[in-house]
Amino acid sequence: MALLFSSINPSFLILFFLSSLLFLTTQQCNHHHFSALLNLKNGFDLPPLPSWNSNNTDCCFWEGITCDEATGHVISLDLSSFRISGRINFENLFRLRSLQKLNLAYNDFDGSPIPSGFDQLTSLTHLNLSGLNFYDQIPLEISRLTSLVSLDLSRNEYWNSFGIQYLKLENPSIGAVIQNLSNLSELYLDWVHILLQGQTLDLPLPPLRKLSLRDCGLSGSIYFYLSQHQFLSEIDLSRNNLYSAVPSFPGSLRKLILQECGLSSSIYSSLSQLHFLSELDLSYNDLSSAVPNFIGNLSSLTSLLLSDCGLHGKFPDSVFQLPNIQIFDISRNPLLTSYLPEFPQNNTLQRLFLSGAGFSGKIPDSVSNLKFLTQLDLSYCNLSGSLPSSLLNLTKLQYLYLLSNKLSGLIPSSYGNELLDLKVIDLGNNLLNGTIPSSLLSLPSLQMLDLSGNQLSGQLGEFHNASSSQLEVILLGNNKLQGMIPRFIFQLTNLQELHVSSNDFSGVVELGLFQNLKKLYHLDLSDNNLSVQYVSGNSTFVSIPQFEFLLLRSCNISTFLNLLRNQEGLRELDLSNNKISGVIPKWIWEGIESSPHLLLSALQYLDLGSNMLEVIDLSHNHFIGQIPPCLGEIGHALFVLNLQGNAFNGTLLQTFKEGCNIKTLDLNGNQLEGQVPRSLANCKMLEVLNLGNNQINDTFPSWIEALPLLRVLVLKSNKFHGPIILPQTNQSFQMLQIIDLSSNSFMGGLPSNMFENWKAMMDEDRSQSFLHKTLFGTERTVYYQDTVTVMIKGLDRELIKILSIFTTVDLSNNYFQGDIPKSIGILKSLHLLNMSHNSFTGQIPTSLENLAALESLDLSQNNISGEIPWQLTKLTFLSVLNLSRNHLVGSIPQSKQFFTFTNESFQENSGLCGPPLSKKCKDAEGAPSSAPSILQSERKYDWELMLIGFGVGYGAGVGILFWTLALWRKGRREFYIFVDGMLALIFPSMLFVAFAPA
């Protein structure tokens, strides 16, 4: 034994002795605290905390517990982010009277006020109750915790039937709760609604070091408070209304967060004195100033956030040289101008965001010096050139955003071999060409790949181990990709979204092949050369993913896909421009208001909250049979019903109930009969009513004037008959901008006051015109645009967009008689007027000279007599004129636009003379030579260009764009959405109109 001890190091014996002594003197958990903690846990729903059990008697070793070694009393309880839920029994918590630190943050206490009783924990120095779903008034007892050093009550909210409920400091006020906490140095009250009762932000607060009052509904000045607290190091007053300037700051400030505060002055010059400032965030304020050079001298800065501040001018390069900068965001400042600088070696940048910041030029090779960079966003700049190989040195890069630039050339295949940490690659909307490297798709950490809107071509190559890929989103739309959909796509088990629309993919796609992609909820195969079917041959039932968005436009589908019957979560479905024929299956309509199985009907948007349809678009297929009457009964939820271009028969829907909210009803191009249902007057939100090209037999539905928002009324090519009888009110058709009654059997004279209430066509200032489109949804915005077909130069043209800047009146091909009402002259913003092929008599009203916007006038094949009014020469936008086949006499006016019209405009009027006719007038002394006509060509789109509002002189240049859009059907929808978004940003009150062949 002696030999054993003689071989042991004496130092070890001493250490062993001291450790044993310490163990013997350390007290086990106080048994009262042990009991209180167990009872506390028993109140939890699904209690986590496996170490909290009666078999483990020393609670000092439980998760989240710290004890005083001398007494065994619990002095610290940290249960933050343990996912604890339920209404806990705080009485057990208040038995832990020795608690000095309590952190319950980010659990779910099921929506309740903060309980009274915290004042029993008199030893508390740190209290964190953030993110617990507490709401209502903060109790006054908090003011008695005079030992508090840190108090965090931030980010509490609770949703109930009354909306979002927050914590409040109203009665008692913030002053009553806080002012006695003289030891407090950290205060976090984000999202707490603070009522100041006439006070400003000059609050009676203790001398804090850290203050966060984010989104508290405050307003006023913070100057007094800041100037009185020179030891303040961190302050966050984001999302309040600080309308007063802040001329000075405490010199000790290290963190200043004033995001979205309503500040409107320039960047404060007093910031230049903050030599210790490490974080500065002035994002989302309207500073409207240049970036001062002194920002480049704040050498302690690690984070600079100036996003969306209205900054302008040249951005100082010195800011990029800051020695400690790690996070840099000046995105969404389009008036800034600069080039990417030369980045210094040993740069510390980790996140760089310049999206939409007005930078241009090429990406410099020195970007390779950003070796610590994890996020790079250079989107929506004006960058050009190729993708640099220098990016290969950014081996820590995880997020790469270069979308919407002018980058060209090939995608380097080496990206897929070197940048192994990449999670997101977004190169969409550039000018990239060539093939897609398969190594890019096989990156081990890649979750999202966006290469849409480029000029990429070729086939997608296969890659191995696709089943282990992390890819969740693939966006390849609007390219020139070819071949079949590769097999590896069907092995990407983590895939959630696949967009390959508007390419040249071909072959058959069986939706059953997606059966293993259980997470896939968004699939867009539209506008390729694909043929989509459920499963081939007589295959048995195959379970496919539950889609939310299934877009199969122009996919050569010939039968209604039975797979839809089992889709219970479908929100958007596009089956337009297919070859579906036959009767719509009954199961589509059964239980339309309550059955979840209706979530599979052919629609474009669905509100899952109420199982109600909002948009149904089955246009341009081959459906037959009657329209299910239940569609009219769900008008309170339905906004758009578009069944045009099918073969539906029977009568129109008859049951539009009160509270109907339909905005667009388009049944054009079917075989519908009967009368226009008077119940349609219940649809007070109706803006577009298109019943053209059917077999409807009715008189003019004058009662329709009760629809106050109606903008488009199309009744063309039906069996309407009788005179136009208008109601005797001053409110009828005030919003009307397009009316087409052509090719019916209307008769009689037009009422003299017919046009007097059409105010939407009277306004010369069309600056408030808007694109008629509909946005639906809350979680996801769904884009829907109405279309209507109008006749231009004798040919039907489809208006892809309906704008209030475009107005038309078409009464052609009827049996109208009598004079043309002089009141037509008050429609000062009218663009197209067609009264041809009627029996109008009398003279051409001189009031037409007031139609300053008129671009097309067709009065042909009537019985109009008299001379052509010289006042028509004032119509400087007039590019189409047809007065042929009437009884006009006299000389043709020789001025302005009339020099451009050809014989066809005036033929078969035996009394007319003068150019361009060969018949000379008797009193003429040498007729002028015929001017070359700009309309001799029968090109399809010259008139459409005039409708856009461009003069004749611009026709050639703009024609290139319109020929492209007319022939490039796949890209047209995406182009319109892009242009709408850009124009809405630049000219929110002015938009354009485009045409396509009908």
Number of C-alpha atoms within 10 A of each C-alpha: 5 6 7 7 10 9 8 10 9 11 9 10 12 11 11 12 12 12 12 12 11 12 12 9 12 15 17 20 23 20 14 11 21 23 15 20 21 15 16 17 19 14 17 16 15 12 16 13 14 8 13 21 15 11 7 12 16 17 27 24 15 17 14 18 17 20 22 18 17 10 13 19 24 24 20 21 21 16 18 19 14 16 15 25 18 15 14 19 16 16 15 17 20 17 16 22 18 19 25 19 21 22 18 20 25 21 19 22 22 16 20 15 17 20 13 15 14 22 18 18 22 16 17 24 19 20 22 20 21 23 21 27 24 26 20 20 18 23 19 18 14 22 18 17 26 19 17 24 19 20 23 19 22 26 22 23 21 22 13 9 6 7 8 10 19 23 26 21 23 18 15 14 17 21 16 17 20 22 16 17 22 16 16 24 18 21 23 21 23 24 21 27 21 20 18 18 9 6 11 16 17 15 15 13 20 18 21 21 18 20 20 20 22 25 23 24 15 22 18 15 17 20 16 14 18 20 16 13 18 16 17 23 19 20 23 20 22 25 23 21 19 22 15 15 15 19 12 16 22 19 19 18 24 20 21 20 20 23 24 22 23 19 24 17 15 18 19 14 13 13 20 15 17 20 16 16 23 20 19 19 19 22 25 21 22 18 22 18 16 17 20 15 14 14 18 18 16 22 18 17 26 20 21 20 20 23 24 22 26 21 27 18 14 16 22 18 16 13 20 18 20 21 19 16 24 18 19 21 20 22 26 24 21 21 17 21 16 16 17 19 15 15 18 16 13 11 21 20 26 20 20 20 20 23 24 23 27 24 24 18 14 17 21 15 13 15 23 21 20 25 20 19 24 19 20 20 20 25 25 23 23 18 24 16 14 17 18 15 14 14 22 20 17 22 18 18 24 19 19 20 20 23 24 22 21 21 24 18 15 16 21 18 14 13 17 20 13 16 22 20 17 25 19 20 20 19 25 24 22 21 20 25 18 16 19 22 17 15 18 22 22 21 21 20 16 24 20 22 21 20 23 25 24 23 20 24 18 16 17 19 15 15 15 11 12 20 14 13 20 20 26 18 20 21 20 23 27 25 23 21 25 17 16 16 20 13 14 15 19 18 19 23 21 20 24 21 20 19 19 23 25 27 26 21 23 16 13 16 19 14 19 19 17 20 17 17 19 17 16 24 19 21 20 20 25 26 24 25 20 23 19 20 20 21 17 12 6 6 9 8 10 14 15 19 21 21 23 22 21 23 21 24 19 23 24 21 22 16 16 19 16 13 19 22 15 17 20 17 20 28 29 25 28 22 26 23 20 21 18 22 16 16 16 20 13 8 15 17 19 14 12 20 17 12 13 18 21 26 31 25 25 24 24 26 31 29 20 16 6 11 19 22 29 24 27 22 21 25 22 19 21 21 23 18 15 17 19 15 15 17 18 21 19 22 25 18 20 22 23 27 23 20 23 22 20 21 21 24 17 16 18 22 20 17 18 24 17 15 14 23 21 27 21 23 19 23 23 25 21 22 22 26 18 14 19 19 14 13 16 22 19 20 23 19 18 23 21 25 21 24 24 26 21 22 21 23 17 15 17 19 15 13 14 22 18 17 21 19 18 24 23 24 21 22 23 25 21 22 20 24 16 15 17 18 16 17 14 8 8 10 16 24 25 21 20 25 26 25 20 22 22 26 21 21 19 24 17 16 18 19 16 13 13 17 21 19 19 19 19 23 28 21 15 14 10 16 14 12 17 17 19 16 13 16 12 17 14 8 7 10 11 16 13 17 17 19 17 22 21 23 17 18 16 8 12 13 20 18 20 20 21 26 22 26 25 23 24 22 21 21 22 25 21 21 21 26 18 16 19 20 17 15 16 21 20 21 27 21 26 28 25 24 21 22 22 24 21 21 21 26 18 15 17 22 18 14 17 22 18 19 27 20 21 25 21 22 20 22 23 24 21 22 20 24 17 16 17 20 16 15 14 23 18 17 19 16 21 26 22 22 23 21 23 20 21 23 21 24 16 16 21 21 19 15 12 13 19 25 19 20 23 22 14 15 20 23 17 17 18 14 16 22 22 21 24 26 18 11 14 17 18 11 8 11 8 10 15 12 10 15 13 12 14 16 14 12 8 9 8 15 20 19 18 21 23 22 25 16 17 13 14 15 10 12 17 11 10 16 15 11 11 18 13 12 19 16 12 12 13 19 20 18 14 15 13 18 14 12 14 18 13 12 15 15 10 10 12 15 14 18 20 20 19 20 23 21 14 13
